[in-house]
Amino acid sequence: MVVIVKCSLAVAVMISLACSAYAIKCYKCDSLSTPKCGLKFESDDSFLVDCSRMGTPSYLQNFFPVRNATGCVKKTLESVVGQPQIMRSCYFGDINNIQLGCQADPALSFVRQLGCDVCTKDECNGSASLAPLAGAILLFLGLARLLA
């Protein structure tokens, strides 16, 4: 019985890893033109994009030429009106070193970037918290330990 559970768990992990090799889907919107995209995010399927169909933003192309999106991003900006503006999109860059990929667009010189949150799961840039994955990882490790 334990062997069957372990094998099932191993297959689930392998399927999960295989699925992560495909394109990620992220929310793409900004709160300036779409209030639903703001701090109190209201999920809407019309905001979802397949990141494999999006190119690297022009201001990042020198750093990441012809590279696929590696995650989702939620940037918090301070706009001219003083209210925080939220921009959600696909992330292009190294997940482990977000400094380059989180650069502000130089065309938006009048805007100050307050934050940049990067995540790697489908639709992960829609929630207020981008770290619910930690609980799932701990649960998985606990279950694996229990079955070992």
C-alpha positions as CSV (number, residue, x, y, z in Angstrom):
1,M,0.0,0.0,0.0
2,V,2.8,2.4,1.0
3,V,4.6,1.6,-2.3
4,I,1.6,2.5,-4.3
5,V,1.2,5.8,-2.5
6,K,5.0,6.6,-3.0
7,C,4.7,5.7,-6.7
8,S,1.6,7.9,-7.1
9,L,3.4,10.7,-5.4
10,A,6.4,10.4,-7.6
11,V,4.2,10.3,-10.8
12,A,2.4,13.4,-9.6
13,V,5.7,15.3,-9.1
14,M,6.9,14.2,-12.5
15,I,3.7,15.4,-14.2
16,S,3.9,18.7,-12.3
17,L,7.5,19.2,-13.5
18,A,6.6,18.3,-17.0
19,C,3.7,20.8,-17.0
20,S,5.9,23.5,-15.8
21,A,8.0,23.3,-18.9
22,Y,5.1,24.6,-21.0
23,A,4.1,28.3,-21.2
24,I,2.9,30.1,-18.2
25,K,-0.3,32.0,-18.1
26,C,-0.3,35.4,-16.3
27,Y,-2.6,38.3,-15.7
28,K,-1.8,41.3,-17.9
29,C,-3.4,44.5,-16.9
30,D,-2.8,47.8,-15.2
31,S,-4.8,49.6,-12.6
32,L,-4.6,53.0,-14.4
33,S,-6.8,51.8,-17.3
34,T,-8.5,49.0,-15.5
35,P,-9.6,49.5,-11.8
36,K,-10.2,45.8,-11.3
37,C,-6.4,45.3,-11.7
38,G,-5.6,47.5,-8.6
39,L,-4.7,46.6,-5.0
40,K,-8.1,44.8,-4.6
41,F,-7.6,42.6,-7.6
42,E,-10.8,41.2,-9.2
43,S,-9.9,38.2,-11.3
44,D,-11.2,38.3,-14.9
45,D,-10.4,35.8,-17.6
46,S,-10.0,38.6,-20.1
47,F,-6.8,39.6,-18.3
48,L,-5.2,36.2,-18.7
49,V,-2.5,35.9,-21.4
50,D,-0.4,33.0,-22.7
51,C,3.1,34.3,-22.1
52,S,4.5,32.1,-24.9
53,R,2.7,34.5,-27.3
54,M,4.3,37.6,-25.8
55,G,7.7,39.0,-26.7
56,T,10.2,40.5,-24.3
57,P,9.5,44.2,-23.6
58,S,11.7,46.4,-25.8
59,Y,13.6,47.9,-22.9
60,L,14.7,44.4,-21.8
61,Q,15.6,43.0,-25.2
62,N,19.2,43.9,-24.9
63,F,19.4,41.8,-21.7
64,F,17.1,38.9,-22.7
65,P,17.1,38.5,-26.6
66,V,14.4,36.2,-27.8
67,R,13.7,34.6,-24.5
68,N,10.5,33.1,-23.3
69,A,8.7,34.4,-20.2
70,T,9.9,32.7,-17.0
71,G,7.2,33.8,-14.7
72,C,4.6,36.4,-13.8
73,V,5.2,39.8,-12.3
74,K,3.3,42.4,-10.3
75,K,4.9,45.8,-10.2
76,T,3.7,48.5,-7.9
77,L,4.4,52.0,-9.2
78,E,3.9,55.5,-7.7
79,S,2.2,57.5,-10.5
80,V,1.9,61.2,-10.9
81,V,-1.5,61.3,-9.1
82,G,0.3,59.8,-6.0
83,Q,-1.8,56.7,-5.9
84,P,-0.1,53.3,-6.3
85,Q,-0.5,51.9,-9.8
86,I,-0.4,48.1,-10.2
87,M,0.9,46.5,-13.4
88,R,0.6,42.8,-13.9
89,S,2.3,41.0,-16.8
90,C,4.6,38.2,-17.9
91,Y,8.1,38.2,-16.4
92,F,11.2,37.9,-18.6
93,G,14.4,37.2,-16.7
94,D,16.2,35.1,-14.2
95,I,13.8,34.1,-11.4
96,N,16.7,33.8,-8.9
97,N,18.0,37.3,-9.7
98,I,15.0,39.6,-10.3
99,Q,17.0,42.9,-10.3
100,L,17.5,42.9,-14.1
101,G,14.0,41.6,-15.0
102,C,12.3,44.0,-12.6
103,Q,13.9,47.1,-14.2
104,A,11.5,50.0,-14.6
105,D,10.6,51.0,-18.2
106,P,12.8,54.0,-19.0
107,A,9.9,55.4,-21.0
108,L,8.0,55.9,-17.7
109,S,10.6,58.2,-16.2
110,F,7.9,60.2,-14.3
111,V,6.9,57.1,-12.4
112,R,8.8,55.6,-9.4
113,Q,8.8,51.8,-8.9
114,L,7.8,50.9,-5.4
115,G,7.9,47.1,-5.7
116,C,8.2,44.1,-8.0
117,D,6.9,40.7,-7.1
118,V,7.8,37.7,-9.3
119,C,6.2,34.2,-9.2
120,T,6.3,31.1,-11.4
121,K,2.9,29.5,-11.3
122,D,-0.1,30.0,-13.7
123,E,-2.2,33.1,-12.7
124,C,0.0,33.7,-9.6
125,N,0.3,37.5,-10.1
126,G,-3.4,37.9,-9.4
127,S,-3.4,37.5,-5.7
128,A,-2.3,40.0,-3.0
129,S,0.2,37.4,-1.7
130,L,2.5,35.8,-4.1
131,A,3.8,33.2,-1.6
132,P,1.0,30.6,-1.0
133,L,3.2,28.0,-2.6
134,A,5.3,27.7,0.6
135,G,2.5,26.1,2.5
136,A,2.0,23.5,-0.3
137,I,5.7,22.7,-0.4
138,L,5.7,22.2,3.4
139,L,2.7,20.0,3.2
140,F,4.3,17.9,0.4
141,L,7.5,17.5,2.4
142,G,5.7,16.6,5.5
143,L,3.7,14.0,3.6
144,A,6.8,12.6,2.0
145,R,8.5,12.4,5.4
146,L,5.5,10.6,6.8
147,L,5.5,8.0,4.0
148,A,9.2,7.5,4.1
